[in-house]
Amino acid sequence: MKKTGILLINLGTPDSPKTSDVRRYLTEFLNDPRVIDISAAGRFFLVNGIIVPLRAPKSAKIYKELWHMWGGNSPLLTFGNKLKDLVQQKFQDQNSTVELAMRYQNPSLDSVLERMEQARYDQIIILPLFPHYASSSTGSAVEKAMKLISKWWTVPEIKVISHFFDHSGYINAFADRAKQYLTADAVAQHGPLGGYDHVMFSYHGLPERQIEKVHPERTCAQCNCPEKFNVSQSHCYRNECYQTTRLIGEKLGIPKDKYTVSFQSRLGKTPWLTPYSDKVVEDLAKGGAKKILVFSAAFVSDCLETSVEIGHEYQGIFTANGGEKVQLVESLNDSPIWVNAVCDMIKERI
């Protein structure tokens, strides 16, 4: 049996909600040329001269709120470690070792891959924990890992799981998460939405220019991915997000006219993927919706974007405009179905 190293990679988190740690995290994150894809000089002055100095103190306050919500710890790191340990238990008799690294900050790819080099694996399976491919997430994580591995004297067989937006285990895991809100009794009494007025699938946003680099022959406006999945553009983030939505909707029996796909967390003034989630929340409230259910299926672990942005900020927008309840469907975290899904994806490569 081949000696296998399994590397799980997530985006990253500050070491603490202190302003200094948040500043360090944002500096590393936003200086990545795959994240802010402009000239090196422009990015340097924009990030280090404007964004980080202004954003770090504000972000630190938000991270403090997040830490407080989750018992004084980063949920992304907490659940990342739990996932690593649970997957390791599943592979304990298969000559495999599971590691967790963050693209930015700690545990760093540098330190984790240094340990993996010393283990002398026959093969390494890299699983970035991003369901939908984007150059700024999966692309960046794989690029950094491969750069480090390329310096090893002995380079083992490498297998990369670049996306899993339509993997049945991932879809089933999110559908299962929603069943506590769409119970059989509620659906029987109120219909497929179980008493909610609308369902929103909110994905992390990206600049349109980054999406269009995947298909330079056409703009996002010329694509029909909201209507159907385009197989020829399987690494288009927007295309994959819409397909995930369709699959979860079908699994739960949610009518297509009862859900909306939207995109959150935009930065700057350039065009980002639309519609914007905060605007959708506002419009739903103004349209008379009182209760909405929100999936944030781009995140497999709860984090600032789910707990604070959706669970707190969007709740404020919704109630300010006449709504009552924004119910977030929690991320997959360490749910048994999700753990099994990760194991299945790895076994398919082994």
N, C-alpha and C positions, 0 to 999 in steps of 0.2 A: 504494500500500500504506500502510495506516495506521501511524503511528509509535506503537509499543506499549511501555509499561512493564510489566514483570512483577515483581511484588513477592511474594517468598517470606517468610513470617513464621513464626518458631518462638517457643517460650516465653521462653527466655532462660537466661543462665548468669552466675554471678559473674565479674568480670574476672580474679580469681585466687582461690585457696583461702585467702587471708588472711582472718582473722576480720572485719576491717573491710569487705572487699569482699563477703563473704558476708552480713554484717549489712545492707549497703546493698541488696543484691539481695533479701533476704527482706523488708525493709521496703517496698520498692516492690511486690513481688509480693503479699504478704499484706494490704496496705492497699487492694488492688483490691476494690471492692464486689461485683464478680461472682465473686470467689474466696471471700471470707468475706462472705456475704450476710446480715449482721445490721445493726443500727442503726449509723450513722456513729460515734456516741459509744462504743458498745460495742466496735466494731471497733478504734477508735483505742486504747483502753485495753488491750484484749486483745492486740493485735498489738505495740504499742510498749512496753507495760508488762510483758507476761508472755512472749509467744511468742518474739519476736526476742531479748530479752536472754538467755533461757534456751537458745534453740535455736541461735543463731549460733555459739558456740564449738564445740558438738557437731557442727553441720553442717560447719563448717570442717575438722574432722578427716576427715569422710567425703569432702569434696571433695578434700582432699589425697590421699586414697587413690585417688579417681577419676583425678585428674591423673596420679598415678604409674602407674596402669594404662595410660594412653594417652600415655606419653612426655612428660609434663609439660604437657599441653594439655587443654582442654575438648573432648571428642569431639563434643559437640553443635555447638559453633562450628566446629570443624575440618571436620566433614562437611557442615555447612551451607554453608560457603564452597566446598567441593569440589562440592557439588550445584549451587550457583549458577554456578560456572565451567563445569561440564559441560553444564548446560542452555543457558548462553549460547553455547557452541560450536555447539549444535544450531540456534540461532536467529540466528547471526551474519549470515546473508544475508537476513533477514526484517524489517529495520528495527525490531528489538526489542532492548531492554536489560533484563537480569535483575539484580535487586537482592535482597539479603538483609537483613532487619531482625529484631530481637528485640523481643517485647512488653515485656520488662523488661530493663533495662541495655543492653548494647552489642553490635552496632551498633544504636542506638536508632531507633525509628520516626520520631522528630522529625527527626533528622539525615538519614536516608535519604529521607524524604518531602520535605524541604527541597530536596535535590538533584533529586528527581524533578519537583518543581514547576518548577524552572529549565529542565528538559529539554523542557517543553511537549509532552507526549504527547497524541495524539489519543484514546487509550484506555489504561486501566490495568487489568490483571488481577491480582487479589489472591488468593493461594493460601496460606492458613494451613496449616502442615504438621501438621495434626491430622486423622487419618482419620475420627474420630468427632466429631460436633458436640457441644459442651458450651458453655454460656454462659460458663463460667470459662476457657475456652481460645479456641476460635474466636470466640465472641461478644465476648469482651474485645478480642481482636486486631482484629477488624473495627470495633468501636465506636471504638477509639483511632485507627485509620487514617482512618475516615470523619470523625471530629471534626477531624483535622488537615487533611484534604483540603477540608473544607467552608469553611475559611478562605481558600482560594485565590481569587484574582480570577476565574480561568478554571478551571472544574471540568470535566475531560474525562469521557468515557464510562467508567463503572466497572463491572467485572464481578467477582463474588466466587464463588470455589469454596468452598462452605461445608462440604463433607464429601466423602469419597471412600472410605468404608468398604467399598463393594461394587464399586469400579472394578476391572476385570479386570487391569489392569497392576499395581495395588497387590497384589491377591490373588496373582497369578503371581509377583511379586517375593518375597513371603514364602514361598510354596511352594518356590521355587527355593533360597532360603536354607536350607531344611530338608533339601534333598536330600543335603547332605554328611553328614547324620546318618541319614537314611532312604535309604540307597543301595539300588540294585536288588539287589545281592547280599545285603545284610542283610535286606531285605524278603522275598526268596526263601527265605532260610534261617530267619528267625524270625517271619514274618508281617508284617502291615501296620505294626506299630510298630518293626520292625527291631531288636528286642532290648530296647527300652524297655518298662517295665511300664505306663506311663501317660503321657498328654500333658496338659499344663496350659496353658491360654490365660489369661494373667494381664494384666488391663487396669488402668490407673490408676483408683483409686476416686474416688467422689464422694459427698457427702452425699445421702441419699435425698430430702431436701426439694428439692434442686436438680433432680433428675430429675422429681419430681412436679409441678414448675412447668410442665413441658412438656405434661403431661396432667393438669390439675387436677381433672378429673372422676373420676379413679381413682388409687389408690395403686399403688406398684410390686408389692405383694402381689397386687393384682387383675389385673395384666397377665400375659399368657401369652407374652411374648417369648422365654423360654427354649425354648419349643416351636416357635414359628414367627415369622416376621418380620411385624410389623404395619405395613403400608404407610401407614396413616393417622397413624402416629407416627414418621415417617422422621427426625425430628430428636431423637428420644429416645436419649440416649447408650447406655443399657443395651440397648435394642432393636438398635441398630446394632452393638454389640460382639458380641452373640449371632449376628447375621447374618454378620459377618466370620468368626467361628469356624466356622460351618457351611460357608461357602464355601471356606475354607482346608482344612478337614477333608475336604470332598468332593474337592477338587483332589488331595489326597494319599492319598485312600482310607482315612482313619482312621475306624474305626467309632465311632458316637456314644457307645457305652458305654465307650469307651476314652479319652475326654477330658473335662476339667472346665473350666468357665469360672469365673474367680475375679477378685477385685479387690484391689489392693495400695495401699500408701502412705496409709492413713487418718490423719486428724489430729483430735484432740479426742474427745469422748465422745458426740456425737450419732450417730444411726444412719447408717451408710454402707452402700453397696452390698455385699451378701454373695453368696457366701461369701468370707471373707477369705483371700487367697493364702497368708499364712504359716500359717494354720490348716490349709488344704488340704495344704500340704507336710508338715506334722507328721502329719496323719491318714494320708496316703499311706504315709509311712515306717512308722508304727505298724501299718498294715495289711499290711506285708510287701513293699512296693515297694522295689526296690534302685536302679533307674535310671529317672529321669523326664526327659522332654523338655519344655522350657518356651518358649512363644511369648510375646512381649510386644508384641503387634501395635498397641498404642496409640501406640508410639514409632517413628518412621521413622528416628531416629538414636539410637545408643547414648548413654547418659547415666547419671546417678546411679542412676535407678530400675532400669535393666537391669544394668549392670555390677556395681554394689555391692549393691543390694537383692536382686536375684535371684541374680546370679552368685556373691556372697560370703555375704550374710546367710542366704539361703534354703538355701544349701549347708550352712551350719552347723546350721540347724534340722533339716535332713534327716538328716545324719550323727548328730546327737545322739539321734535317735529310731530309729536302726537302718538308715537308708538309706545309699546309697553315692555316687551321682552325680546332681547336678542339672545337666543340660546345657541351657544357654541357646542358643536360636536367635538369632543376632546380628540386630540391627536392619538396615534396608535400607541405611543410610549412603550410599555412593556406588556401589552396584551398578549395572551397566549396565541391567538390567531396570527398576530403580526410576527411573533417569534417563529412560529412554524413557517410562515411565508418566507422569512429571511433564510431559514434553513433550507427550504425547498429551492430557492433561487441559487444558493450555494451548491447544493447537491447536483443541480442540473449542470453546473460547470465542472464539478469534480468527476 
